[in-house]
Amino acid sequence: MLTRNVYGDSRLSLWLRVREFAVPASLIETATARRRAGDWAGACAAAGIDVDLDLRRLARTHGRDLAARIRADLRHLAPDLLRWHLPRVAPDGLLRPGLTLTVARYEGAGYDGSCPVHLVVRTPPAWADGGQRFSLALYDRSRPEPGEARHPHPRPDRRFRLDLHRHLWDARRSDELRLRAGADVPAAGGPVVGPELPGTVADGHHYAVDRWAAEAGILLRAGGRAAGAVTVRLGRRRHLVLDLAPDGDGSGPPALRITAVSGDAAASVTGGRGARVLPVLPDAATWVPPDLELLRSGLIGAGRLHPLVAAALERGYRPAAGPVRDPSPPGGPRFVECRGARHRIGPVGGVLTAMDHHPDEIRREELLVALGGTPLPCLRAIDEAHRRPDCLTGVRERLDHGDTAGALAVVEGLLGPGAVLRGGALRDELLAAAQRRLAYGLFRAGLAGPGPGRLVDGPSRPRGHRPRPRLATAR
């Protein structure tokens, strides 16, 4: 029990950091204003989404009907809400790299008329995820786009299907989150019967067991079936095969029965072909939403959630009047014990300065420091603020999640807008963020990373573009 509680706290602390830094309030405010004004492309730009689709060209190649349907969905797309709900990975809570997921699906609309067209989101690979930007594009199996070759996984992933969870991105249906998240159901194990469940599933820990039957029904009906088997992925090489069967006398809801508890057992259910041939319960339906868990644990208030999420999960919630701004450090002076007195340091003329020392005295002390002397405590505090400030962790988190404007606002609030950064950890973080953004631009242009003509066949294929190991999914 103690170990489980420790892991649970670690997971929730991860999501607390994600909710604080990943989608800042200024981004939500700007994207919402542009969406309400009918500027869906401007809303995507405000949310850090690159649009890789041309509706006029689509009307010529696939017909005006499909273009009109996609345009209608884009007008109601809340890109900030989409960013809020995208899959993330531990330990930093960054967007899951190299992923293609379906946002909307249009049956029979392919170029050859036999396959669906997908409105997809594509996240860049890990080596090019600087700025945490991602793209919105179309996927047509019968007519591949030239830009798909740049992406490591251009086909939509079966585990991540937001077309079955439109409330996670469609502003018209965001209120459905309460029902689909199971907010009105106590946090306990659900009506799943069959062989013994793994420990964390049996007690409903993090798994939306109570919703599996309903979500499996939605998944099967999307495929044209009323009953059948589905796969639930619990982790690497850990699967459940669930069979949704009608109630015995037909008077009750369908029952979800476990028919296999691992991939090997699934092979016996599917005639030796394994669980891959079965429909996969989407990741958004497998787990309890982290926002609901944060609210239930009292670790976060509704005011710190996305307004559409808070309105759905918290009954009677009303957003605060006026614009919501991201927190920033106070701009007033700070006090330092210097030569037996309390001195002030603060921005003067746009630069962090020792306010209680004469400029001539400061110049003399800086000369003494250059010759090897001991600096004044005020000058030491200013140098430490430039090189490794107390807010460095917050600046790093903002940069990692792509909030460059927020990070620069924190730095300017501390050092002043006219400050010249000295060598140190703070400058290194800003330079590294700039390099990551450059790598993303090169990836988008097809000038860096694996791509057509740059792949090496066989075991000698280079792996130098993966700067960090594969990470676990944040749940």
Stockholm file with secondary structure:
# STOCKHOLM 1.0

chainA/1-475         MLTRNVYGDSRLSLWLRVREFAVPASLIETATARRRAGDWAGACAAAGIDVDLDLRRLARTHGRDLAARIRADLRHLAPDLLRWHLPRVAPDGLLRPGLTLTVARYEGAGYDGSCPVHLVVRTPPAWADGGQRFSLALYDRSRPEPGEARHPHPRPDRRFRLDLHRHLWDARRSDELRLRAGADVPAAGGPVVGPELPGTVADGHHYAVDRWAAEAGILLRAGGRAAGAVTVRLGRRRHLVLDLAPDGDGSGPPALRITAVSGDAAASVTGGRGARVLPVLPDAATWVPPDLELLRSGLIGAGRLHPLVAAALERGYRPAAGPVRDPSPPGGPRFVECRGARHRIGPVGGVLTAMDHHPDEIRREELLVALGGTPLPCLRAIDEAHRRPDCLTGVRERLDHGDTAGALAVVEGLLGPGAVLRGGALRDELLAAAQRRLAYGLFRAGLAGPGPGRLVDGPSRPRGHRPRPRLATAR
#=GR chainA/1-475 SS CHHHHHHHHHHHHHHHHHHHHTSCHHHHHHHHHHHHTTCHHHHHHHTTEEECCCHHHHHHHHCHHHHHHHHHHHHTBCHHHHHHHSCEETTTTEECTTCEEEEEEETTCSTTSSSCEEEEEECCCGGGCGGGCEEEEEEETTSCCGGGGGSSCCSCCTTCBGGGCGGGTBGGGGGGHHHHHTTTSCSSCCSEESSCCCHHHHTTSSBCGGGHHHHHHHHHHHTTCSSEEEEEEEETTEEEEEEEECCTTSSSCCEEEEEESSHHHHHHHTTTSCGGGSCBCCHHHHBCCHHHHHHHHTSSCGGGSCHHHHHHHSTTCCCCSSCCCCCCCCCSCEEEEETTEEEEEEEETTEEEETTSCHHHHHHHHHHHHTTCCCCHHHHHHHHHHHSCTTHHHHHHHHHTTCHHHHHHHHHHHHCTTCCCCSSHHHHHHHHHHHHHHHHHHHHHTCSSSCTTTCCCSTTCCCTTCCSCCCCEEC
#=GC SS_cons         CHHHHHHHHHHHHHHHHHHHHTSCHHHHHHHHHHHHTTCHHHHHHHTTEEECCCHHHHHHHHCHHHHHHHHHHHHTBCHHHHHHHSCEETTTTEECTTCEEEEEEETTCSTTSSSCEEEEEECCCGGGCGGGCEEEEEEETTSCCGGGGGSSCCSCCTTCBGGGCGGGTBGGGGGGHHHHHTTTSCSSCCSEESSCCCHHHHTTSSBCGGGHHHHHHHHHHHTTCSSEEEEEEEETTEEEEEEEECCTTSSSCCEEEEEESSHHHHHHHTTTSCGGGSCBCCHHHHBCCHHHHHHHHTSSCGGGSCHHHHHHHSTTCCCCSSCCCCCCCCCSCEEEEETTEEEEEEEETTEEEETTSCHHHHHHHHHHHHTTCCCCHHHHHHHHHHHSCTTHHHHHHHHHTTCHHHHHHHHHHHHCTTCCCCSSHHHHHHHHHHHHHHHHHHHHHTCSSSCTTTCCCSTTCCCTTCCSCCCCEEC
//
